Amino acid sequence: MNTGIKPIKKIAGEVLIYLYDRQRKEAFALSYDAMLRFESVNSQVVLHGAGKFEKVLLHAANSQASDAYNALDYLQGYSFIEFIASHASGGSVTMHNFHVLQPGIDIIEGIEQDDESRHSFNVTFNFKLADNINIEALIKNEVESLIKASIM
């Protein structure tokens, strides 16, 4: 069944892979250059931010800020990532200091371990990974396409 709506679990998986890659390359980059503000404007969720992370997140979410917010909430709910969230009286939420946690690292790096770990990743994020996939190929496939598409 293809409704044309990208599942939040899929968006969350793409975002986690991106964050994992960024954290591996620049351990503190997500602490200082990724600040997002979500707000409700005329019953629509709007995302304000600066930098590559905002663009990648919106691209992963097919420009749907509410799906981007829900994907981050999903990742935090499973303790795959953490971030600081500040809620303003007007209903906006600011998020910053993103960090991939041990469960997030485990689920990504587990794709190389065994069929059960790969299956867990597939179910958690609505992916269909090849049996012989490795972390490098996963990052190349997902992150590079997100970055390229987000700058177009």
N, C-alpha and C positions, 0 to 999 in steps of 0.2 A: 504494500500500500504506500504510494508516494503522494503525499498531500502537498508537496512543495515547501513544507515548513521543515527547516533543519532542526533535528532534535537537540534539546539542551545538552543531553549527555554527549553528543558528538562535538558540539561547540566546546564544552568543558574539556574534552580530551585534547582537542587541538590547542586550546589555551594552555593546558598543563604541559604539553610537549614544548610549546614555545617558552614558557616560563622556565622549565627545566633546562633547556638549551641556553637561555640567557644567564641563568644562575651558574651553569657550568663554565661559561665563558668569562663572566664578570660577576663574581660573587656578590658584590654590593650594588650592582647597577639597578636592580629593582627596588632598592631602598630609597634611592635618591632621584630616579628619573621616571618613575611610574606613579603618577597621582591622577586619580579619576574622580569625577564628581557626577553623580547621577541625580537628576531632578525630574519632577513631574511638571510638564508644561502642557496645558490644555488636554489633560488626560492621556498624554503620551510621555513615555520615559525618554529623556534626552541625556546623552553622555557628553560631558565636557572633559577634555584632558589635553595634554600636550605631549607630543612625542610618538614614537613608534608603537608603544604598547597600545595606546588608544586606537590607532589605525588598524593594528593587527586584530585586536579584540572585536572591533566593529566589522571587519571583514569576515572573521570567523563566524560572527553572528548574523551575517547577511544584512548588515546595517540596522539591525533591530536592537536598540539599546536595552530594552527590557530582557531580551534573551541573553545579552552579554552580562547583565546584572545577575540573572538567574544562574548562568553558567559559573560565575565566580562564587555565588552562594552555594551551589552544588559542590564545587571543589573544596570550599571551606567546611561544609557540612561533613564531608568524608575525611576531613583533616589532611587533605592532600596539599593544601596551601594555607598560609595564614596571611593576614593583612590587618592593618588598623583601620577601623571604620568609625567615622564621626557622623552622627546624625544631627542635622540642624533643625531648628524649630519649623522651618518652612517645608520640611519634608525631603530635603535633599540629603544625600549620603556621599561623603567623601571617603575614598579608599586610598591607602598608600602603604608603603613598606611591605610590599609583597615578598613572600618567601616560600619556596617549595619545601615541604616537610618530609620526614622520613617515609610516611605511607605513600606520598607522591613519588618519591624516588624509587621506592620498592616496586610500585606497580609498573613504572616505566621500565626499570632495569629487569624486572621479572619476565619481560617478553622473550628474553634470551634463555631463560632457565628451563622451562618445561611447558608442555601443552596446557597444563592446568593454569599456570600463571598467565600465559598468552590468552587463554579463554577468559580469565578473570578481567583482563584489560578489555577484551572485546565486548564483554557483557556490560562492564561498568561504563564504557564510553561509546557503545554502539558502533564499534569498528569491526572490520573484517581483515585482520592481519594475516599475511602469508605465514606458513609454517616455518620458513627459514629466515624470517625478518630479524634484523638486529637493530640495536639502538641507533647506530649511525644512519642506517637506511630509513628508519622511522623519522628521525629528525630531518633528514634530507627531503623526504617525501612531503612531510607536513609543514615544517617550518619554512623551508625555502618557498613553497608555493604560497603560504600565507603572506610572507614578506613581499614577494614579488607582486602579488595581487593587491596588497594594501597600499603600495606606492604608485599604482597605476591610476 
